[in-house]
């Protein structure tokens, strides 16, 4: 059986009078694709920020690789990488220079070799020496993820990675995510596209009103529908108690 690489127990977080997380619990298996779903403002990014040690919870605890994300934050960071909603690339630099910069910051041996490997893996060899300012949105996102994967982190957080991408680049990104998991990387995904979660995720958790209201495989989530027939979107709307016309 796969071991849990992420554990979240009774996680609490408030912002002034807004109680965002109200005792959130879930686990993520090593080498899996885990999708956290929820309406806008549900707290998905808050959970990602806590797990990536950027934000401290008010209560509960979480571990990555057995390391507490608050008490052992330095060790926990050694397991992870984060790709946010917007590509964190330097437009003045070339693709190769962006990768070399991150490699140097991570103090990787053989930085040039690591950069060249990621350029090849992500289909950016022909654009290696072009300034990122000239890149399309899809190319920027590919470079962003390539930079995140330098040093081969055990867990990568992808916070709405295909937002703003056209259908062709979105499908290409899905292929990359599948390949990451196949190669042993644990992928923690948040997305507003339910068909994306349905296609990619091994395990899904739905965050609603501060709690995980449903979790399991796609088929598990769909079991709330009559005879389990329908889309993940139908199941999601049923679980959070909304009708399609209200969305």
N, C-alpha and C positions, 0 to 999 in steps of 0.2 A: 504493500500500500504506500501511496505517496505521503510524505510527512507534511505537516503544516509549516510553511515558512513564514506566514503572517498570522498572528492571533490578535483579535480585538475583543476586549472584555469590558462591558458596561461603560463604554466611552461617553463622556458628557462634555458639552461645550456650549457656552452662552456668549452672546455679544450684547452687553448691556441687558435690556429686558427681553431680548430674543433668545429663546432656548432652542438651539439648533439641533443638538444631538442629545438624546434623552435615554442613554443606556444602550448604546449600539453594540451588538455582538455578531461576529462572524470570523471564519477562518479561511485562509487561502492555501491550497495545496501547492507544493513545490512543482514547478514546471508546467503549471496550468495557466489558462487564460481566464481570469476572473473579471466579470463585468459588474460594476456598481451603477445601478440605474435609479433615476429619480427625477421629479419635475425640477424646473429651474428654481434655485433657492432652497432645495431640499437639504443641502449640506454635503454634497458629493466632494466638492473641492476642499471643503473644511476637513473632511476625513483624509484626503490625499495630503494636505498640508501637515496634518498631525503625524501621519505615518512617515512622511519624508522629513520629519524633525524641524519643520519650519514654524510650527505652531504647537503650543502646549495645551493639552486637554485640561478641563476643569476637574475631571474625575475619571475613574476607570484607568485601564492601562492597555498598552499595545506593545507587541514584540515583533521584531523582524530577525529571523535567524536566531531566535532565542534571546536577542538583546532588547532590553526595554528602550523604547524610542525617546523617553525622557531621561532616565537615569543613566543609560548607556548610549547616548545619542551619537557619539563619535564612532562607536563600534557598529551601530545600526546603519550609519551612513555608508559604511564600507560594503554593505550588501546592495545598495540601491542606486538608482538613477531616476531622474524626473524629467519628463517632457511635458511642458505646460500647454495651455491652449493656444499660445502664440509662439512661433518659432524663435528661439533664443540664439540667433546667429548674428554675426557681425557683418553688415553689408559691405563695409569697406574692404574686408579681407577676401581672399579667394577661398574656395571650398577646402583646399589642402591646408591653407593657413589657419582656418577655423579649427580644423581637426588637430593640427599640430599644437595650437594654443591650448586646447583642452587636454591633450596628451601631456603637455609640459606641466599644466596645473595639477594633473593627477600624478605627476612624477613617474610616468610610465617609462620603462626601458624601451629602446628602439622606437622612438616616437614616429620617425618617418615610415618605418615598416608598418606600424599600427595604422597610421593615417592612410597609407596606400591600400591596406587590406580593407578598410571601411569604404573607401572610394569604390573599390571593385565590388564589394558586397552589395552596395546600394546603387549601383549603376551610375556612378558620378565620375568615372575616370575621364571621360571626354570633356567634362566641365571642371576638372580639378583646378585649373589655373585661371578660371574666370571669377571675377568679383561676384559675390553673392547678390549684389544689387541688381544684377542682370538675370537672376534666377526666377523661374515661375514659382507659384505657391507650392506646387507638388515637389519641386526640387528642393525648395527651402525646408519643407517638412522632412524629406528624406535625409537631408544633411543634418537637421536637428536631431533626428533619432540616431543617426550614425555617430554623432558627437556624444550622445547620451550613452552609447554602448561601448565607448572606449574603456578598456579595462575590464570588460566582460562582467558587468554587475549581475548578481543573482536575480534581482527584481528590478523591473522597469515600470514606472508609473506613467501611463499615457492618459493625460487629462484631455478628453475630447480631441483626439489627434487628427480627425478628418474634418473638423469644422472649417468651412470655407473652401474645401477642395471640390473640384468638379468630379462627376461620376467616374471618369477613367482613373484619375489619381486616387480616388477613394478605394476603388477596387484593387489598385496596385498596393495601396497601404494595407489592405486586408491580407494580401498575400505575404507581405513583410511580417505582419504580426503573427500569422500562422507559422512562418518559418522561425521566428524567434522562439516560440514555444516548443517547436519540434527540436530545436537545438538546445533546449533545457532551461531557457530563461523564463522566469515567472512573469507574466504580464498582468498588471492591474490596470484595468481599463474603465474609464468613465466615458459615457457617450450619450448624446441626445438622439441618436439614430437607433431605433429599436431593431431594425433589420440588421444593423451592424452587430449588435449584441447577439442576435439570433444566429447569425452566421459564424461568429468567432468564438463565443464563450463556451467554456467547459462548465462553468458554474456562474450563476447570476444571483445577485442580491438586490432587492428593491428597497430603497430608502424612502420612507414616507412619514411625515409628521414626527421626525426625530428618531424613528425606530426602523429596524429592518422588519418589514411586514411580510416578506416572502423571500425564500431563497431555494436554490436547487438547480438542476439542469433545466434546459429549455422545456423539455417535456414535463418536468415537475411543475414549472410555472404555469404551463398551459393546462394543467390538470384542473384549474379553477373554472375552465370553460366547459360547457356541456359536451361530454364525450371527448374532452381534450382537443376539440377541433377548432382551429382558428389561428390567428397570428399572435406573435408575442405582444404586439401592440394591443390586441383585443384583451389579452390576459392582463397586461399592465394596467389598462384603464379599468378593468373589473376590480383588480386588487386595490387600486387607490380610490375606487368609488366614483369614477367620472365616466361620462359618456363621450363618445367621439365628437359629437357636435359641440361639446363644451371646450374642446382643446383649441 
